[in-house]
Every structure is written in structure tokens, then in C-alpha cells.
């Protein structure tokens, strides 16, 4: 059985402060924020638009085809938007990973 009371500690010759002082770290943070902040703002606005519009207006009650209204179309589009943002982030993460590798190399030297 595994003894959970034992703690393994690793030692590093580089402190977090020394890593955050590298230009590569600042570039990584700028690029991540350049993608993540607008994506979060967009998704929050997009998600909260549906409950606001359905609660305070009747604009989404208009039928598109048969009994399907714009509210259903908007709700379904939220799934598509979520998947799209996930794919875009996954692709962008490759660049972030390259920057992390570059930062690791700089820290080692």
C-alpha cells in the first residue's frame, strides 16, 4: 500500500521570480492573454445574451422553420461556438507550447 504521509520534494536551481524575469515568459503571457481575454469576454457576452433576450424581449420567439424559433437556434449555436473556441485554443496552444520550450531552454542556460 502507498504511504501518503511521505512527501517528495524536488529542488530547482531557478526560482519563480527568475523565470518571470525572462523576456520569453513575458512574450508567452502576452500571447496567451491576447487570445484568452477576448475569448472569455466574447463567450460570456454570447452565453448571457440568450437568457437576457429570452427574459426581457420576445425577439427570439420568432419561428424560423416549423416550430423551431430563434431561441432554439441561438441555444444550439452556443454548442458550436464552444467547440469552435476549443479547437482554436488547441491550435493556439501549440504556439504556447513552443514558447514554453523556448523559456525552458533559456532558464537552463
C-alpha positions in Angstrom: 0.0 0.0 0.0 1.2 3.5 -0.7 2.2 5.7 2.2 0.6 9.1 1.6 2.4 10.7 4.5 5.7 10.7 2.7 6.3 13.9 0.6 8.7 14.0 -2.3 10.3 17.4 -2.8 12.1 18.5 -5.9 14.8 21.0 -5.9 15.2 23.6 -8.6 18.1 26.0 -9.1 15.7 28.6 -10.6 13.1 30.5 -8.6 9.8 31.5 -9.9 10.9 35.1 -9.8 13.9 34.4 -12.0 11.7 32.7 -14.6 9.2 35.5 -14.7 12.0 38.0 -15.4 12.8 36.3 -18.8 11.5 38.0 -22.0 10.2 34.7 -23.2 7.9 34.5 -20.2 6.6 37.9 -20.9 6.0 37.0 -24.6 4.2 33.8 -23.5 1.9 35.8 -21.2 1.2 38.5 -23.8 0.3 35.9 -26.4 -1.9 33.9 -24.1 -3.7 37.0 -22.8 -4.1 38.2 -26.4 -6.2 35.1 -27.1 -7.7 34.2 -23.8 -9.1 37.6 -22.6 -11.1 38.4 -25.8 -12.3 34.7 -26.0 -13.6 34.9 -22.4 -15.3 38.3 -23.0 -16.9 37.1 -26.2 -18.1 33.8 -24.7 -19.5 35.5 -21.6 -21.4 38.0 -23.7 -22.6 35.3 -26.1 -23.8 33.0 -23.3 -25.6 35.7 -21.3 -27.3 37.1 -24.4 -29.7 34.1 -24.6 -31.1 34.4 -21.1 -31.3 38.2 -21.2 -33.1 38.2 -24.6 -35.5 35.4 -23.6 -36.3 37.0 -20.3 -36.8 40.6 -21.3 -37.7 40.5 -25.0 -39.7 38.4 -27.4 -37.4 38.8 -30.3 -36.2 35.2 -30.2 -39.8 33.8 -30.2 -40.0 34.3 -34.0 -40.2 31.0 -35.8 -37.6 30.0 -38.3 -38.8 26.7 -39.7 -41.9 25.0 -38.4 -41.9 25.2 -34.6 -38.2 26.0 -34.3 -37.7 29.5 -33.0 -34.6 31.7 -33.0 -34.2 30.9 -29.3 -33.5 27.2 -30.2 -31.1 28.2 -33.0 -29.3 30.6 -30.6 -29.0 27.9 -27.9 -27.7 25.4 -30.5 -25.2 28.0 -31.7 -23.7 28.1 -28.2 -22.6 24.5 -28.6 -21.0 25.3 -32.0 -19.3 28.4 -30.5 -17.9 26.4 -27.6 -16.5 23.7 -29.9 -15.0 26.3 -32.1 -13.3 28.1 -29.3 -11.9 24.8 -28.0 -10.5 24.0 -31.5 -9.0 27.5 -31.8 -7.4 27.2 -28.4 -6.0 23.8 -29.1 -4.3 25.1 -32.2 -3.0 28.2 -30.5 -1.7 26.1 -27.6 0.9 24.6 -30.0 2.4 28.1 -30.2 2.2 28.4 -26.4 4.0 25.1 -26.0 6.8 26.3 -28.3 7.2 29.4 -26.2 7.3 27.3 -23.0 10.0 25.1 -24.5 12.0 28.2 -25.5 11.6 29.5 -22.0 12.9 26.2 -20.5 15.9 26.4 -22.7 16.7 29.9 -21.7 16.3 29.0 -18.0 18.7 26.1 -18.3 21.4 28.2 -19.8 
